[in-house]
């Protein structure tokens, strides 16, 4: 295969409808970080989910992140730590931990209100730039 043909083939694949469809419908994302504490301590392994205000249905993107041992998290929307689209969100936090015995099912160790966007009373705004959210300081 000639170098010229190879270059045309690569260019053609990059411009093909299939390549365009891969990103179709994806909103631009911006790096988002934050912290979660529970009763003043880092909420290691809690899950944070942002629910876009005014957007419903199965196609609504819901950026999410897992809280690290130091209480920090980074959000992911489409792929690893890519952040979140700009917008206003309601925030949910769940902290699922294993039961004391091996046969005990995991349970959410937080008040159930934090698991629902309608009742959590937690909000976040992501700007069209890297964003550090206000800390979420929860009480059990």
C-alpha positions as a printed Julia matrix, in Angstrom:
140×3 Matrix{Float64}:
   0.0     0.0    0.0
   1.39    3.37  -0.96
   1.9     6.03   1.73
  -0.48    8.35  -0.13
  -3.26    5.71  -0.2
  -2.71    4.96   3.5
  -3.01    8.66   4.35
  -6.24    8.96   2.35
  -7.64    5.85   4.02
  -6.92    7.22   7.51
  -8.42   10.61   6.59
 -11.51    8.92   5.16
 -12.06    6.87   8.29
 -11.7     9.93  10.51
 -14.34   11.77   8.5
 -16.71    8.82   8.07
 -20.27    9.06   9.4
 -19.45    6.35  11.93
 -16.69    8.46  13.47
 -19.01   11.47  13.65
 -21.78    9.45  15.29
 -19.48    8.35  18.1
 -19.49   11.86  19.62
 -22.95   12.87  18.4
 -25.12   14.02  21.28
 -22.24   14.31  23.72
 -22.07   17.59  25.53
 -18.66   19.13  26.23
 -17.43   18.26  29.72
 -15.29   20.19  32.18
 -13.17   18.81  35.02
 -15.13   18.75  38.29
 -13.81   17.94  41.75
 -15.28   18.12  45.21
 -15.31   16.66  48.71
 -17.82   14.75  50.81
 -17.64   14.36  54.55
 -20.01   12.56  56.86
 -20.07   13.76  60.45
 -16.8    15.58  59.74
 -14.93   12.54  58.37
 -14.13   11.66  54.72
 -16.93    9.6   53.14
 -14.61    6.99  51.63
 -16.38    4.94  48.93
 -19.56    7.05  48.89
 -21.02    7.64  45.43
 -21.92   11.14  44.23
 -24.34   11.58  41.3
 -25.34   14.85  39.63
 -28.86   14.97  38.17
 -29.4    17.78  35.63
 -32.19   20.17  36.61
 -35.0    20.22  34.07
 -33.69   17.24  32.08
 -35.4    13.88  32.45
 -35.55   10.6   30.62
 -33.12    7.84  29.82
 -30.84   10.1   27.76
 -30.14   12.53  30.62
 -26.44   12.43  31.46
 -25.68   11.92  35.14
 -22.08   12.67  36.02
 -20.91   10.56  38.93
 -17.87    9.87  41.08
 -16.57    7.68  43.89
 -15.21    9.37  47.0
 -11.55    8.59  47.78
 -10.07    7.92  51.23
  -9.34   11.64  51.73
 -12.95   12.63  50.95
 -12.28   13.98  47.44
 -13.95   12.92  44.21
 -13.66   13.57  40.48
 -16.67   13.34  38.22
 -17.08   11.16  35.15
 -19.76   11.55  32.49
 -18.61    9.57  29.44
 -15.13    8.27  30.27
 -12.72    8.28  33.23
 -12.63   11.59  35.11
 -13.77   13.62  32.09
 -15.9    15.86  34.3
 -19.43   17.08  33.69
 -21.32   19.27  31.23
 -21.92   22.86  32.35
 -25.23   23.3   34.1
 -27.22   23.2   37.31
 -27.67   19.9   39.11
 -29.35   18.28  42.05
 -26.92   16.01  43.86
 -27.4    12.62  45.46
 -24.97   10.8   47.73
 -25.15    7.15  48.73
 -22.74    5.29  51.01
 -23.24    1.56  50.58
 -21.29   -0.55  53.05
 -21.27   -4.27  53.67
 -23.17   -5.6   56.66
 -21.45   -6.71  59.86
 -21.9   -10.39  58.91
 -21.05  -12.01  55.6
 -24.7   -12.85  54.91
 -25.94   -9.31  55.66
 -26.77   -7.36  52.47
 -25.04   -4.03  51.87
 -26.94   -1.02  53.15
 -26.91    2.7   52.48
 -25.47    4.19  55.67
 -26.86    7.65  54.95
 -30.31    9.06  55.49
 -32.52    7.95  52.56
 -33.21   11.61  51.7
 -29.67   11.94  50.26
 -30.39    9.17  47.71
 -33.16   11.1   45.91
 -32.63   14.28  43.88
 -36.04   15.56  45.01
 -35.18   15.34  48.72
 -31.4    15.6   49.09
 -31.42   19.43  49.18
 -27.91   19.25  47.67
 -27.19   21.28  44.54
 -24.21   22.02  42.34
 -23.42   24.33  39.46
 -20.78   23.34  36.92
 -19.35   26.19  34.86
 -17.87   25.91  31.38
 -14.4    25.64  32.94
 -12.71   23.41  35.53
 -14.91   23.54  38.64
 -14.36   22.78  42.31
 -17.72   22.25  43.99
 -18.54   23.54  47.45
 -17.91   20.73  49.98
 -20.82   18.46  50.84
 -20.75   18.15  54.65
 -23.4    15.56  55.54
 -24.73   14.36  58.87
 -26.07   10.85  59.38
